[in-house]
Amino acid sequence: MKAKHFWSFFTMFRDLFIRISPVSFSRKKYGYAFLVHAREISDIYRKYPFLRIFPKAFVAGIAKRMWPVVISKVTGLRSKKTGEEVQGLVIGVIITAQQMMEDRELALKKIIDSATLAKKMGVEIVGLGGLMSSLSKGGLDIVDQVDINVTTGHAYTAFTVASNVFKMTETFGFSKENMKVAIVGASGSVGSTTGQLLAREGYKNIHLVEVARKTDRLTPVIETLKKVGPGVKVTKDSDMNSIKDADIIVTATNAPDAVVNSNHLKKGAIIVDDAQPSDVAPEVLDNYDVLVLEAGAVHTPGVDNHFNFGLKDKYDNFCCMCEIMVLAANEWKGNYVVNRADLPLIDSIIEMSEGLGFELSKPQNFKEIISEEHLKNIQKIINQR
């Protein structure tokens, strides 16, 4: 076994010992931790490449029995008050999104265990990635069980998603009054608050999509959008085909599998995909006549997570992780976003992020950096309408 593989194997048991130990291991104080889970088996291989020699079914079985582990340390973040480095941790739950949705009780146990590990390592506040928030009632289940502060990441995420829509509107010359924006997963914390940011910014045609069993949750969302954006036209549906005429589609569901395929899209459609795992079917990425953007990619100069999350720059990080980093840089005390975000929390996190140099990453998706040729092809399709 290679030395790095042996070290990975050793640290698995080290992290188990730390979590179950009656004492705290806080000699080195970490300013924050970001809690994540595997999106699919390939993410487990990123941490433990030696597992590739085993069948996927075997690895999936191991994953269900694994405990949370430290994935990496995060370096380079600086306190806005002192200028000193604030180091963080990425702590991972080694099960996939599909496994979490199939066994929510097991998923919640692992989420709480990951927060406990963070606490034992001297962390006072954790951020939630992927499905962690939706499967812990927006962090409420964590604060009930572990003496640690929580933020869901939804405030900075909504800001980042909306910023991508703003950028694409400007890039392709859309009119906020005439274009149609669809939000898939519109009743969720990110989807609903993104809609509020768009309505406040003057977008007049917003279409909300939610699964049939959740469409009743859209009623208060629609009422809020109309208060935030006077004159906005809001429609709703549970049929994915209803996004066929949308110019920009925001996807923000907690579905473990893709919900958007090429049949749902018109030529020139732009998808701002915030879901982890992705809401967009793989074949859509190969469709040169549509554009899929990773909505959560933020460039964080100098801040290195020392792990390959699949983003395209060493200093790119996910927006939900950026929220916990912004709070740590501002030495925030207490919970931030628990359960749901709102506009005041979003405006506050935007203000706190000023001076850190965080900005939207280069246009990218899980497959590639978006080329100039691809952008020009989308612009040509839009111009020909």
Secondary structure, DSSP 4 states (H G I P E B T S, - for coil): --HHHHHHHHHHHHHHHHHHSSS---SSPPSEEEEEEESSHHHHHHH-GGGGGS-HHHHHHHHHHPPPEEEEEEB--B-TTT--B--EEEEEEEEEHHHHHH-HHHHHHHHHHHHHHHHHTT--EEEE-TTTTGGGTTTHHHHHHSSSEEE-SHHHHHHHHHHHHHHHHHHTT--TTT--EEEETTTSHHHHHHHHHHHHHT--EEEEE--GGGGGGHHHHHHHHHHHSTT-EEEEES-GGGGTT-SEEEE----SS--B-GGG--TT-EEEE--SS-SB-HHHHT-TTSEEEETTEEE-TT-B-SS--S-SSTTEEEHHHHHHHHHHHTT--S--S-S---HHHHHHHHHHHTTS--EEPSSB-SS-BPPHHHHHHHHHHHHT-
